[in-house]
Amino acid sequence: MDMNHPSALVNGDTLKMFVGRKVRTVVKVQHTEGGVLLGQSTDGHQLTIKGASEGVESHYLEVVGIADNGQSITAEICKDFGENFDAEAFNGLCKVSMDNKVKELFL
């Protein structure tokens, strides 16, 4: 993790809170074409990932990049997590990371 430029841990619901900032999320790949990927966030939102370097349909993909808006990220780094990923646990972690009592542990 780059401590000089930390990334906020987000799901589809919290992405809008970090527009213009570096974020980290996981999506389930639905479709990819020409460097643009459509994926479903761990909380069910459809997200567009621009500049995705990889993405196999039905695989989970970690994305680190800049939040363009509440539904789009320009990717800097992508990592394939395969088909087996606990999306519910990741979504719970995203919710915990927004708690003011522990927020600085995640940023």
Biopython code that builds the backbone (N, CA, C, O; Angstrom):
import numpy as np
from Bio.PDB.StructureBuilder import StructureBuilder

atoms = [
    (1, "MET", "N", (0.842, -1.182, 0.000)),
    (1, "MET", "CA", (0.000, 0.000, 0.000)),
    (1, "MET", "C", (0.887, 1.244, 0.000)),
    (1, "MET", "O", (1.861, 1.317, 0.748)),
    (2, "ASP", "N", (0.553, 2.200, -0.823)),
    (2, "ASP", "CA", (1.286, 3.454, -0.929)),
    (2, "ASP", "C", (0.814, 4.398, 0.174)),
    (2, "ASP", "O", (-0.271, 4.972, 0.084)),
    (3, "MET", "N", (1.626, 4.554, 1.206)),
    (3, "MET", "CA", (1.226, 5.388, 2.343)),
    (3, "MET", "C", (1.314, 6.877, 2.031)),
    (3, "MET", "O", (0.741, 7.691, 2.756)),
    (4, "ASN", "N", (2.027, 7.251, 0.956)),
    (4, "ASN", "CA", (2.091, 8.649, 0.559)),
    (4, "ASN", "C", (0.813, 9.097, -0.139)),
    (4, "ASN", "O", (0.468, 10.278, -0.126)),
    (5, "HIS", "N", (0.118, 8.147, -0.744)),
    (5, "HIS", "CA", (-1.122, 8.428, -1.453)),
    (5, "HIS", "C", (-2.145, 7.341, -1.103)),
    (5, "HIS", "O", (-2.444, 6.489, -1.939)),
    (6, "PRO", "N", (-2.684, 7.360, 0.122)),
    (6, "PRO", "CA", (-3.601, 6.299, 0.534)),
    (6, "PRO", "C", (-4.893, 6.311, -0.283)),
    (6, "PRO", "O", (-5.308, 7.342, -0.812)),
    (7, "SER", "N", (-5.504, 5.151, -0.367)),
    (7, "SER", "CA", (-6.763, 5.032, -1.100)),
    (7, "SER", "C", (-7.879, 4.679, -0.128)),
    (7, "SER", "O", (-7.699, 3.854, 0.768)),
    (8, "ALA", "N", (-9.028, 5.311, -0.312)),
    (8, "ALA", "CA", (-10.198, 5.025, 0.515)),
    (8, "ALA", "C", (-10.811, 3.704, 0.067)),
    (8, "ALA", "O", (-10.917, 3.441, -1.131)),
    (9, "LEU", "N", (-11.209, 2.886, 1.013)),
    (9, "LEU", "CA", (-11.875, 1.618, 0.743)),
    (9, "LEU", "C", (-13.360, 1.919, 0.535)),
    (9, "LEU", "O", (-14.031, 2.393, 1.452)),
    (10, "VAL", "N", (-13.878, 1.646, -0.674)),
    (10, "VAL", "CA", (-15.258, 2.034, -0.985)),
    (10, "VAL", "C", (-16.042, 0.892, -1.605)),
    (10, "VAL", "O", (-15.482, -0.049, -2.167)),
    (11, "ASN", "N", (-17.370, 1.008, -1.484)),
    (11, "ASN", "CA", (-18.294, 0.169, -2.241)),
    (11, "ASN", "C", (-19.074, 1.116, -3.160)),
    (11, "ASN", "O", (-18.746, 2.300, -3.243)),
    (12, "GLY", "N", (-20.084, 0.617, -3.837)),
    (12, "GLY", "CA", (-20.840, 1.455, -4.763)),
    (12, "GLY", "C", (-21.544, 2.620, -4.092)),
    (12, "GLY", "O", (-21.657, 3.699, -4.675)),
    (13, "ASP", "N", (-22.013, 2.413, -2.883)),
    (13, "ASP", "CA", (-22.743, 3.464, -2.171)),
    (13, "ASP", "C", (-21.826, 4.592, -1.698)),
    (13, "ASP", "O", (-22.212, 5.760, -1.742)),
    (14, "THR", "N", (-20.627, 4.258, -1.250)),
    (14, "THR", "CA", (-19.743, 5.280, -0.681)),
    (14, "THR", "C", (-18.795, 5.910, -1.702)),
    (14, "THR", "O", (-18.096, 6.868, -1.371)),
    (15, "LEU", "N", (-18.754, 5.400, -2.927)),
    (15, "LEU", "CA", (-17.870, 5.947, -3.955)),
    (15, "LEU", "C", (-18.091, 7.446, -4.153)),
    (15, "LEU", "O", (-17.129, 8.195, -4.325)),
    (16, "LYS", "N", (-19.339, 7.885, -4.131)),
    (16, "LYS", "CA", (-19.667, 9.299, -4.383)),
    (16, "LYS", "C", (-19.041, 10.251, -3.357)),
    (16, "LYS", "O", (-18.913, 11.446, -3.625)),
    (17, "MET", "N", (-18.658, 9.741, -2.204)),
    (17, "MET", "CA", (-18.056, 10.568, -1.166)),
    (17, "MET", "C", (-16.583, 10.889, -1.456)),
    (17, "MET", "O", (-15.978, 11.718, -0.778)),
    (18, "PHE", "N", (-16.012, 10.221, -2.474)),
    (18, "PHE", "CA", (-14.582, 10.342, -2.733)),
    (18, "PHE", "C", (-14.268, 10.757, -4.166)),
    (18, "PHE", "O", (-13.208, 10.414, -4.689)),
    (19, "VAL", "N", (-15.168, 11.482, -4.801)),
    (19, "VAL", "CA", (-14.953, 11.934, -6.178)),
    (19, "VAL", "C", (-13.679, 12.783, -6.238)),
    (19, "VAL", "O", (-13.480, 13.694, -5.435)),
    (20, "GLY", "N", (-12.820, 12.457, -7.216)),
    (20, "GLY", "CA", (-11.561, 13.166, -7.384)),
    (20, "GLY", "C", (-10.431, 12.635, -6.534)),
    (20, "GLY", "O", (-9.308, 13.131, -6.621)),
    (21, "ARG", "N", (-10.706, 11.631, -5.707)),
    (21, "ARG", "CA", (-9.688, 11.069, -4.815)),
    (21, "ARG", "C", (-9.388, 9.623, -5.184)),
    (21, "ARG", "O", (-10.151, 8.982, -5.907)),
    (22, "LYS", "N", (-8.274, 9.122, -4.681)),
    (22, "LYS", "CA", (-7.891, 7.730, -4.921)),
    (22, "LYS", "C", (-8.763, 6.806, -4.076)),
    (22, "LYS", "O", (-8.954, 7.026, -2.880)),
    (23, "VAL", "N", (-9.285, 5.769, -4.724)),
    (23, "VAL", "CA", (-10.150, 4.801, -4.055)),
    (23, "VAL", "C", (-9.681, 3.383, -4.381)),
    (23, "VAL", "O", (-8.915, 3.158, -5.318)),
    (24, "ARG", "N", (-10.165, 2.441, -3.580)),
    (24, "ARG", "CA", (-9.901, 1.018, -3.770)),
    (24, "ARG", "C", (-11.225, 0.287, -3.578)),
    (24, "ARG", "O", (-11.924, 0.500, -2.587)),
    (25, "THR", "N", (-11.561, -0.579, -4.538)),
    (25, "THR", "CA", (-12.805, -1.335, -4.431)),
    (25, "THR", "C", (-12.652, -2.683, -5.117)),
    (25, "THR", "O", (-11.620, -2.967, -5.727)),
    (26, "VAL", "N", (-13.677, -3.505, -5.014)),
    (26, "VAL", "CA", (-13.739, -4.783, -5.714)),
    (26, "VAL", "C", (-15.064, -4.840, -6.451)),
    (26, "VAL", "O", (-16.116, -4.539, -5.888)),
    (27, "VAL", "N", (-15.001, -5.234, -7.724)),
    (27, "VAL", "CA", (-16.218, -5.402, -8.528)),
    (27, "VAL", "C", (-16.234, -6.804, -9.120)),
    (27, "VAL", "O", (-15.189, -7.425, -9.313)),
    (28, "LYS", "N", (-17.429, -7.287, -9.403)),
    (28, "LYS", "CA", (-17.580, -8.536, -10.149)),
    (28, "LYS", "C", (-17.752, -8.138, -11.613)),
    (28, "LYS", "O", (-18.696, -7.431, -11.965)),
    (29, "VAL", "N", (-16.832, -8.597, -12.463)),
    (29, "VAL", "CA", (-16.811, -8.193, -13.867)),
    (29, "VAL", "C", (-18.051, -8.719, -14.589)),
    (29, "VAL", "O", (-18.354, -9.911, -14.540)),
    (30, "GLN", "N", (-18.763, -7.809, -15.261)),
    (30, "GLN", "CA", (-19.932, -8.179, -16.049)),
    (30, "GLN", "C", (-19.633, -8.149, -17.539)),
    (30, "GLN", "O", (-20.092, -9.006, -18.294)),
    (31, "HIS", "N", (-18.853, -7.143, -17.958)),
    (31, "HIS", "CA", (-18.560, -6.982, -19.386)),
    (31, "HIS", "C", (-17.334, -6.086, -19.519)),
    (31, "HIS", "O", (-17.141, -5.161, -18.730)),
    (32, "THR", "N", (-16.515, -6.367, -20.516)),
    (32, "THR", "CA", (-15.360, -5.510, -20.778)),
    (32, "THR", "C", (-15.193, -5.342, -22.281)),
    (32, "THR", "O", (-15.341, -6.289, -23.052)),
    (33, "GLU", "N", (-14.877, -4.103, -22.680)),
    (33, "GLU", "CA", (-14.690, -3.818, -24.097)),
    (33, "GLU", "C", (-13.863, -2.547, -24.252)),
    (33, "GLU", "O", (-14.219, -1.494, -23.723)),
    (34, "GLY", "N", (-12.766, -2.656, -24.974)),
    (34, "GLY", "CA", (-11.957, -1.488, -25.304)),
    (34, "GLY", "C", (-11.436, -0.712, -24.114)),
    (34, "GLY", "O", (-11.417, 0.518, -24.143)),
    (35, "GLY", "N", (-11.013, -1.403, -23.066)),
    (35, "GLY", "CA", (-10.461, -0.721, -21.902)),
    (35, "GLY", "C", (-11.500, -0.176, -20.939)),
    (35, "GLY", "O", (-11.147, 0.447, -19.938)),
    (36, "VAL", "N", (-12.780, -0.403, -21.227)),
    (36, "VAL", "CA", (-13.847, 0.008, -20.320)),
    (36, "VAL", "C", (-14.530, -1.251, -19.802)),
    (36, "VAL", "O", (-14.923, -2.124, -20.575)),
    (37, "LEU", "N", (-14.660, -1.327, -18.505)),
    (37, "LEU", "CA", (-15.223, -2.505, -17.858)),
    (37, "LEU", "C", (-16.485, -2.113, -17.105)),
    (37, "LEU", "O", (-16.515, -1.080, -16.437)),
    (38, "LEU", "N", (-17.510, -2.921, -17.207)),
    (38, "LEU", "CA", (-18.704, -2.757, -16.389)),
    (38, "LEU", "C", (-18.667, -3.834, -15.324)),
    (38, "LEU", "O", (-18.465, -5.012, -15.617)),
    (39, "GLY", "N", (-18.864, -3.416, -14.089)),
    (39, "GLY", "CA", (-18.814, -4.366, -12.989)),
    (39, "GLY", "C", (-19.852, -4.047, -11.939)),
    (39, "GLY", "O", (-20.363, -2.930, -11.857)),
    (40, "GLN", "N", (-20.156, -5.064, -11.129)),
    (40, "GLN", "CA", (-21.109, -4.892, -10.030)),
    (40, "GLN", "C", (-20.330, -4.802, -8.725)),
    (40, "GLN", "O", (-19.526, -5.677, -8.404)),
    (41, "SER", "N", (-20.582, -3.726, -7.976)),
    (41, "SER", "CA", (-19.915, -3.550, -6.688)),
    (41, "SER", "C", (-20.437, -4.585, -5.697)),
    (41, "SER", "O", (-21.438, -5.256, -5.948)),
    (42, "THR", "N", (-19.755, -4.700, -4.585)),
    (42, "THR", "CA", (-20.142, -5.693, -3.579)),
    (42, "THR", "C", (-21.480, -5.383, -2.924)),
    (42, "THR", "O", (-22.047, -6.242, -2.249)),
    (43, "ASP", "N", (-21.994, -4.168, -3.112)),
    (43, "ASP", "CA", (-23.317, -3.821, -2.590)),
    (43, "ASP", "C", (-24.351, -3.661, -3.702)),
    (43, "ASP", "O", (-25.420, -3.090, -3.484)),
    (44, "GLY", "N", (-24.027, -4.172, -4.905)),
    (44, "GLY", "CA", (-25.023, -4.262, -5.977)),
    (44, "GLY", "C", (-25.108, -3.108, -6.952)),
    (44, "GLY", "O", (-25.977, -3.124, -7.823)),
    (45, "HIS", "N", (-24.250, -2.110, -6.849)),
    (45, "HIS", "CA", (-24.260, -0.983, -7.774)),
    (45, "HIS", "C", (-23.469, -1.323, -9.037)),
    (45, "HIS", "O", (-22.469, -2.039, -8.975)),
    (46, "GLN", "N", (-23.914, -0.812, -10.171)),
    (46, "GLN", "CA", (-23.162, -0.997, -11.409)),
    (46, "GLN", "C", (-22.148, 0.131, -11.527)),
    (46, "GLN", "O", (-22.501, 1.308, -11.447)),
    (47, "LEU", "N", (-20.873, -0.241, -11.719)),
    (47, "LEU", "CA", (-19.798, 0.732, -11.832)),
    (47, "LEU", "C", (-19.098, 0.578, -13.170)),
    (47, "LEU", "O", (-18.989, -0.523, -13.709)),
    (48, "THR", "N", (-18.623, 1.708, -13.699)),
    (48, "THR", "CA", (-17.830, 1.721, -14.921)),
    (48, "THR", "C", (-16.384, 1.942, -14.519)),
    (48, "THR", "O", (-16.069, 2.869, -13.774)),
    (49, "ILE", "N", (-15.498, 1.072, -15.024)),
    (49, "ILE", "CA", (-14.078, 1.182, -14.733)),
    (49, "ILE", "C", (-13.371, 1.497, -16.049)),
    (49, "ILE", "O", (-13.344, 0.674, -16.963)),
    (50, "LYS", "N", (-12.803, 2.692, -16.131)),
    (50, "LYS", "CA", (-12.089, 3.108, -17.341)),
    (50, "LYS", "C", (-10.616, 2.728, -17.199)),
    (50, "LYS", "O", (-10.040, 2.826, -16.115)),
    (51, "GLY", "N", (-10.015, 2.293, -18.307)),
    (51, "GLY", "CA", (-8.596, 1.947, -18.285)),
    (51, "GLY", "C", (-8.292, 0.644, -17.591)),
    (51, "GLY", "O", (-7.162, 0.429, -17.152)),
    (52, "ALA", "N", (-9.276, -0.234, -17.479)),
    (52, "ALA", "CA", (-9.064, -1.535, -16.829)),
    (52, "ALA", "C", (-8.110, -2.374, -17.661)),
    (52, "ALA", "O", (-8.345, -2.609, -18.846)),
    (53, "SER", "N", (-7.037, -2.819, -17.034)),
    (53, "SER", "CA", (-6.013, -3.573, -17.754)),
    (53, "SER", "C", (-6.353, -5.052, -17.892)),
    (53, "SER", "O", (-5.772, -5.746, -18.726)),
    (54, "GLU", "N", (-7.260, -5.524, -17.107)),
    (54, "GLU", "CA", (-7.667, -6.924, -17.177)),
    (54, "GLU", "C", (-9.085, -7.047, -16.651)),
    (54, "GLU", "O", (-9.614, -6.119, -16.039)),
    (55, "GLY", "N", (-9.680, -8.168, -16.887)),
    (55, "GLY", "CA", (-11.023, -8.386, -16.378)),
    (55, "GLY", "C", (-11.685, -9.543, -17.089)),
    (55, "GLY", "O", (-12.038, -9.438, -18.264)),
    (56, "VAL", "N", (-11.856, -10.644, -16.384)),
    (56, "VAL", "CA", (-12.501, -11.836, -16.919)),
    (56, "VAL", "C", (-13.927, -11.862, -16.405)),
    (56, "VAL", "O", (-14.160, -11.726, -15.204)),
    (57, "GLU", "N", (-14.891, -12.037, -17.312)),
    (57, "GLU", "CA", (-16.298, -12.057, -16.895)),
    (57, "GLU", "C", (-16.516, -13.042, -15.758)),
    (57, "GLU", "O", (-15.984, -14.152, -15.765)),
    (58, "SER", "N", (-17.300, -12.622, -14.794)),
    (58, "SER", "CA", (-17.696, -13.331, -13.582)),
    (58, "SER", "C", (-16.567, -13.460, -12.559)),
    (58, "SER", "O", (-16.760, -14.092, -11.520)),
    (59, "HIS", "N", (-15.392, -12.875, -12.825)),
    (59, "HIS", "CA", (-14.320, -12.825, -11.834)),
    (59, "HIS", "C", (-14.440, -11.545, -11.027)),
    (59, "HIS", "O", (-15.005, -10.552, -11.486)),
    (60, "TYR", "N", (-13.900, -11.585, -9.819)),
    (60, "TYR", "CA", (-13.820, -10.386, -8.996)),
    (60, "TYR", "C", (-12.507, -9.676, -9.308)),
    (60, "TYR", "O", (-11.467, -10.311, -9.479)),
    (61, "LEU", "N", (-12.573, -8.357, -9.379)),
    (61, "LEU", "CA", (-11.424, -7.553, -9.746)),
    (61, "LEU", "C", (-11.243, -6.431, -8.730)),
    (61, "LEU", "O", (-12.159, -5.645, -8.485)),
    (62, "GLU", "N", (-10.049, -6.367, -8.142)),
    (62, "GLU", "CA", (-9.730, -5.230, -7.280)),
    (62, "GLU", "C", (-9.298, -4.084, -8.181)),
    (62, "GLU", "O", (-8.509, -4.273, -9.108)),
    (63, "VAL", "N", (-9.821, -2.897, -7.903)),
    (63, "VAL", "CA", (-9.512, -1.709, -8.693)),
    (63, "VAL", "C", (-9.028, -0.606, -7.757)),
    (63, "VAL", "O", (-9.678, -0.283, -6.764)),
    (64, "VAL", "N", (-7.878, -0.038, -8.094)),
    (64, "VAL", "CA", (-7.369, 1.142, -7.397)),
    (64, "VAL", "C", (-7.268, 2.235, -8.444)),
    (64, "VAL", "O", (-6.656, 2.043, -9.495)),
    (65, "GLY", "N", (-7.866, 3.383, -8.158)),
    (65, "GLY", "CA", (-7.848, 4.471, -9.123)),
    (65, "GLY", "C", (-8.527, 5.713, -8.580)),
    (65, "GLY", "O", (-8.769, 5.829, -7.379)),
    (66, "ILE", "N", (-8.829, 6.632, -9.468)),
    (66, "ILE", "CA", (-9.443, 7.908, -9.098)),
    (66, "ILE", "C", (-10.943, 7.847, -9.384)),
    (66, "ILE", "O", (-11.358, 7.488, -10.485)),
    (67, "ALA", "N", (-11.747, 8.200, -8.386)),
    (67, "ALA", "CA", (-13.204, 8.237, -8.548)),
    (67, "ALA", "C", (-13.577, 9.417, -9.435)),
    (67, "ALA", "O", (-13.352, 10.571, -9.072)),
    (68, "ASP", "N", (-14.153, 9.119, -10.606)),
    (68, "ASP", "CA", (-14.581, 10.169, -11.529)),
    (68, "ASP", "C", (-15.888, 10.799, -11.089)),
    (68, "ASP", "O", (-16.077, 12.012, -11.183)),
    (69, "ASN", "N", (-16.783, 9.952, -10.608)),
    (69, "ASN", "CA", (-18.089, 10.364, -10.096)),
    (69, "ASN", "C", (-18.605, 9.210, -9.247)),
    (69, "ASN", "O", (-17.840, 8.306, -8.913)),
    (70, "GLY", "N", (-19.860, 9.221, -8.898)),
    (70, "GLY", "CA", (-20.417, 8.186, -8.032)),
    (70, "GLY", "C", (-20.619, 6.843, -8.695)),
    (70, "GLY", "O", (-21.078, 5.900, -8.051)),
    (71, "GLN", "N", (-20.281, 6.734, -9.991)),
    (71, "GLN", "CA", (-20.499, 5.470, -10.700)),
    (71, "GLN", "C", (-19.318, 5.078, -11.577)),
    (71, "GLN", "O", (-19.414, 4.109, -12.330)),
    (72, "SER", "N", (-18.198, 5.812, -11.499)),
    (72, "SER", "CA", (-17.091, 5.567, -12.417)),
    (72, "SER", "C", (-15.742, 5.795, -11.743)),
    (72, "SER", "O", (-15.571, 6.714, -10.943)),
    (73, "ILE", "N", (-14.779, 4.922, -12.095)),
    (73, "ILE", "CA", (-13.411, 5.021, -11.590)),
    (73, "ILE", "C", (-12.468, 4.920, -12.786)),
    (73, "ILE", "O", (-12.669, 4.088, -13.671)),
    (74, "THR", "N", (-11.435, 5.770, -12.810)),
    (74, "THR", "CA", (-10.356, 5.608, -13.776)),
    (74, "THR", "C", (-9.271, 4.793, -13.084)),
    (74, "THR", "O", (-8.644, 5.254, -12.130)),
    (75, "ALA", "N", (-9.060, 3.578, -13.577)),
    (75, "ALA", "CA", (-8.176, 2.622, -12.919)),
    (75, "ALA", "C", (-6.708, 2.974, -13.096)),
    (75, "ALA", "O", (-6.281, 3.422, -14.160)),
    (76, "GLU", "N", (-5.945, 2.761, -12.029)),
    (76, "GLU", "CA", (-4.486, 2.842, -12.067)),
    (76, "GLU", "C", (-3.901, 1.435, -11.938)),
    (76, "GLU", "O", (-2.899, 1.105, -12.573)),
    (77, "ILE", "N", (-4.539, 0.617, -11.110)),
    (77, "ILE", "CA", (-4.100, -0.755, -10.857)),
    (77, "ILE", "C", (-5.328, -1.652, -10.811)),
    (77, "ILE", "O", (-6.340, -1.302, -10.204)),
    (78, "CYS", "N", (-5.234, -2.806, -11.453)),
    (78, "CYS", "CA", (-6.299, -3.816, -11.390)),
    (78, "CYS", "C", (-5.670, -5.155, -11.043)),
    (78, "CYS", "O", (-4.591, -5.488, -11.532)),
    (79, "LYS", "N", (-6.348, -5.921, -10.197)),
    (79, "LYS", "CA", (-5.856, -7.236, -9.798)),
    (79, "LYS", "C", (-7.009, -8.226, -9.810)),
    (79, "LYS", "O", (-8.011, -8.030, -9.123)),
    (80, "ASP", "N", (-6.866, -9.295, -10.597)),
    (80, "ASP", "CA", (-7.892, -10.330, -10.690)),
    (80, "ASP", "C", (-7.877, -11.166, -9.417)),
    (80, "ASP", "O", (-6.848, -11.739, -9.061)),
    (81, "PHE", "N", (-9.010, -11.238, -8.735)),
    (81, "PHE", "CA", (-9.156, -12.043, -7.523)),
    (81, "PHE", "C", (-9.822, -13.382, -7.804)),
    (81, "PHE", "O", (-10.053, -14.161, -6.879)),
    (82, "GLY", "N", (-10.137, -13.663, -9.073)),
    (82, "GLY", "CA", (-10.738, -14.942, -9.425)),
    (82, "GLY", "C", (-12.237, -14.978, -9.169)),
    (82, "GLY", "O", (-12.867, -13.940, -8.965)),
    (83, "GLU", "N", (-12.802, -16.179, -9.182)),
    (83, "GLU", "CA", (-14.250, -16.356, -9.030)),
    (83, "GLU", "C", (-14.694, -16.463, -7.580)),
    (83, "GLU", "O", (-15.858, -16.207, -7.270)),
    (84, "ASN", "N", (-13.784, -16.837, -6.690)),
    (84, "ASN", "CA", (-14.137, -17.054, -5.288)),
    (84, "ASN", "C", (-13.641, -15.896, -4.434)),
    (84, "ASN", "O", (-12.452, -15.784, -4.135)),
    (85, "PHE", "N", (-14.575, -15.043, -4.050)),
    (85, "PHE", "CA", (-14.251, -13.870, -3.246)),
    (85, "PHE", "C", (-15.441, -13.597, -2.347)),
    (85, "PHE", "O", (-16.582, -13.670, -2.804)),
    (86, "ASP", "N", (-15.205, -13.284, -1.079)),
    (86, "ASP", "CA", (-16.299, -13.028, -0.140)),
    (86, "ASP", "C", (-16.733, -11.564, -0.247)),
    (86, "ASP", "O", (-16.267, -10.701, 0.496)),
    (87, "ALA", "N", (-17.636, -11.316, -1.190)),
    (87, "ALA", "CA", (-18.115, -9.960, -1.451)),
    (87, "ALA", "C", (-18.841, -9.380, -0.238)),
    (87, "ALA", "O", (-18.744, -8.182, 0.028)),
    (88, "GLU", "N", (-19.556, -10.209, 0.487)),
    (88, "GLU", "CA", (-20.288, -9.743, 1.670)),
    (88, "GLU", "C", (-19.320, -9.245, 2.747)),
    (88, "GLU", "O", (-19.570, -8.217, 3.376)),
    (89, "ALA", "N", (-18.235, -9.955, 2.956)),
    (89, "ALA", "CA", (-17.238, -9.535, 3.951)),
    (89, "ALA", "C", (-16.573, -8.222, 3.532)),
    (89, "ALA", "O", (-16.375, -7.332, 4.359)),
    (90, "PHE", "N", (-16.228, -8.102, 2.237)),
    (90, "PHE", "CA", (-15.617, -6.861, 1.755)),
    (90, "PHE", "C", (-16.587, -5.698, 1.913)),
    (90, "PHE", "O", (-16.190, -4.607, 2.321)),
    (91, "ASN", "N", (-17.850, -5.926, 1.593)),
    (91, "ASN", "CA", (-18.846, -4.867, 1.738)),
    (91, "ASN", "C", (-18.960, -4.433, 3.200)),
    (91, "ASN", "O", (-19.085, -3.242, 3.485)),
    (92, "GLY", "N", (-18.919, -5.387, 4.118)),
    (92, "GLY", "CA", (-18.951, -5.064, 5.544)),
    (92, "GLY", "C", (-17.737, -4.245, 5.959)),
    (92, "GLY", "O", (-17.852, -3.318, 6.760)),
    (93, "LEU", "N", (-16.574, -4.587, 5.414)),
    (93, "LEU", "CA", (-15.356, -3.836, 5.708)),
    (93, "LEU", "C", (-15.471, -2.398, 5.204)),
    (93, "LEU", "O", (-15.019, -1.465, 5.869)),
    (94, "CYS", "N", (-16.069, -2.224, 4.040)),
    (94, "CYS", "CA", (-16.286, -0.868, 3.508)),
    (94, "CYS", "C", (-17.169, -0.053, 4.448)),
    (94, "CYS", "O", (-16.915, 1.130, 4.677)),
    (95, "LYS", "N", (-18.195, -0.682, 4.984)),
    (95, "LYS", "CA", (-19.090, 0.022, 5.916)),
    (95, "LYS", "C", (-18.359, 0.393, 7.201)),
    (95, "LYS", "O", (-18.507, 1.510, 7.696)),
    (96, "VAL", "N", (-17.575, -0.529, 7.742)),
    (96, "VAL", "CA", (-16.823, -0.258, 8.966)),
    (96, "VAL", "C", (-15.825, 0.872, 8.734)),
    (96, "VAL", "O", (-15.613, 1.703, 9.617)),
    (97, "SER", "N", (-15.210, 0.905, 7.545)),
    (97, "SER", "CA", (-14.194, 1.929, 7.256)),
    (97, "SER", "C", (-14.768, 3.339, 7.247)),
    (97, "SER", "O", (-14.010, 4.307, 7.311)),
    (98, "MET", "N", (-16.084, 3.479, 7.169)),
    (98, "MET", "CA", (-16.723, 4.798, 7.173)),
    (98, "MET", "C", (-17.077, 5.266, 8.586)),
    (98, "MET", "O", (-17.478, 6.415, 8.769)),
    (99, "ASP", "N", (-16.935, 4.393, 9.584)),
    (99, "ASP", "CA", (-17.256, 4.732, 10.976)),
    (99, "ASP", "C", (-16.230, 5.751, 11.482)),
    (99, "ASP", "O", (-15.028, 5.490, 11.438)),
    (100, "ASN", "N", (-16.685, 6.883, 11.952)),
    (100, "ASN", "CA", (-15.804, 7.961, 12.408)),
    (100, "ASN", "C", (-14.834, 7.526, 13.503)),
    (100, "ASN", "O", (-13.760, 8.111, 13.642)),
    (101, "LYS", "N", (-15.199, 6.506, 14.283)),
    (101, "LYS", "CA", (-14.333, 6.053, 15.369)),
    (101, "LYS", "C", (-13.076, 5.356, 14.851)),
    (101, "LYS", "O", (-12.048, 5.363, 15.527)),
    (102, "VAL", "N", (-13.142, 4.761, 13.676)),
    (102, "VAL", "CA", (-12.012, 3.987, 13.163)),
    (102, "VAL", "C", (-11.579, 4.417, 11.757)),
    (102, "VAL", "O", (-10.697, 3.795, 11.164)),
    (103, "LYS", "N", (-12.185, 5.462, 11.230)),
    (103, "LYS", "CA", (-11.943, 5.872, 9.837)),
    (103, "LYS", "C", (-10.473, 6.061, 9.511)),
    (103, "LYS", "O", (-10.030, 5.672, 8.430)),
    (104, "GLU", "N", (-9.695, 6.655, 10.431)),
    (104, "GLU", "CA", (-8.287, 6.924, 10.122)),
    (104, "GLU", "C", (-7.458, 5.647, 9.978)),
    (104, "GLU", "O", (-6.361, 5.699, 9.423)),
    (105, "LEU", "N", (-7.939, 4.525, 10.452)),
    (105, "LEU", "CA", (-7.236, 3.259, 10.257)),
    (105, "LEU", "C", (-7.261, 2.813, 8.799)),
    (105, "LEU", "O", (-6.408, 2.037, 8.368)),
    (106, "PHE", "N", (-8.245, 3.308, 8.037)),
    (106, "PHE", "CA", (-8.452, 2.868, 6.663)),
    (106, "PHE", "C", (-8.011, 3.895, 5.626)),
    (106, "PHE", "O", (-8.074, 3.611, 4.430)),
    (107, "LEU", "N", (-7.571, 5.068, 6.042)),
    (107, "LEU", "CA", (-7.135, 6.103, 5.094)),
    (107, "LEU", "C", (-5.659, 6.411, 5.257)),
    (107, "LEU", "O", (-5.122, 7.256, 4.543)),
]
sb = StructureBuilder()
sb.init_structure("model")
sb.init_model(0)
sb.init_chain("A")
sb.init_seg("    ")
for serial, (resi, resn, name, xyz) in enumerate(atoms, 1):
    if name == "N":
        sb.init_residue(resn, " ", resi, " ")
    sb.init_atom(name, np.array(xyz, "f"), 0.0, 1.0, " ", f" {name:<3s}", serial, name[0])
structure = sb.get_structure()
